[in-house]
Amino acid sequence: MPVYALGAQVPTIDPTAYISPEAVIIGSVTIGAESSIWPGAVLRGDDGEIHIGARTSIQDGAIIHTTFFQPTTVGDECVVGHLAHLEGCIVHDGALVGSGSVVLHKAVVESGALVGAGAVVSGGTVVPSGAMALGIPAKIRPGAVTPEMISLGMQSYVDRGHRYRAELRRLD
């Protein structure tokens, strides 16, 4: 797996995390216990810091970047879907960011909130707990999310990460 230091910026990865051999991690990136980073995901902590909590999945093709002024933080027990793009934002514990969505500078996705597939959460937008953000630009639908909508996906990726750590082998 390509994990790179950039000068003094060195990734910190919990030994229980699963990192796909095809993921790329560069610079000031911290990844918590039992988290999983899937093929094609790029976490590039060059301008600032990226923090990924415990039991969080960053799925295939996701791009996590940061800015000089705003770190990117994804909390514990989150799901970040395939091809999502997060930059300079905060995703609190137990939130879901759907496939192909974008969450930009200074946006906040609160605990128990969901960003729908393909949505664009503009800079500075807050997606409140229990709300769903849908569309371009994202419109907020309060009270549209149940905890199970997030926890089932989160747990399936924790389990999948354990399986891949134990069973994945390359065939040449």
WOGIBEL-V746403 format. One record per backbone hydrogen bond with DSSP energy under -0.5 kcal/mol. NH is the residue of the N-H (numbers start at 1). CO is the residue of the C=O. If there is no record, write none. Layout:
# WOGIBEL-V746403
nh->(NH/NH)
co->(CO/CO)
This chain:
# WOGIBEL-V746403
nh->(2/2/3/4/6/9/10/12/14/17/18/19/20/20/23/24/25/26/27/28/29/30/31/32/32/35/36/37/38/40/41/42/43/44/44/45/45/46/50/51/52/53/53/55/56/57/58/59/59/61/62/63/64/65/65/67/72/73/73/74/75/77/78/79/80/81/81/83/84/85/86/87/88/90/91/92/92/94/95/96/97/98/98/100/101/102/103/104/106/107/108/109/110/110/112/112/113/114/115/116/116/118/119/120/121/121/122/124/125/127/128/131/132/133/134/134/138/139/141/142/144/144/145/149/150/150/151/152/154/155/156/157/158/159/160/161/162/163/164/165/166/167/168/172)
co->(21/23/1/25/9/6/8/29/31/14/35/17/18/37/20/41/2/43/4/45/27/50/12/52/53/32/56/18/58/22/38/62/24/42/64/26/43/44/28/72/30/74/75/33/53/78/36/57/80/39/59/84/42/63/86/70/49/71/89/51/91/54/75/95/57/79/97/60/81/101/63/103/65/107/73/90/109/76/92/113/79/96/115/82/98/119/85/121/88/104/125/90/108/127/93/94/110/131/96/114/133/99/116/135/102/119/120/105/122/108/126/128/141/114/132/139/120/134/132/140/130/141/130/146/146/147/147/148/150/151/152/153/154/155/156/157/158/159/160/161/162/163/164/170)
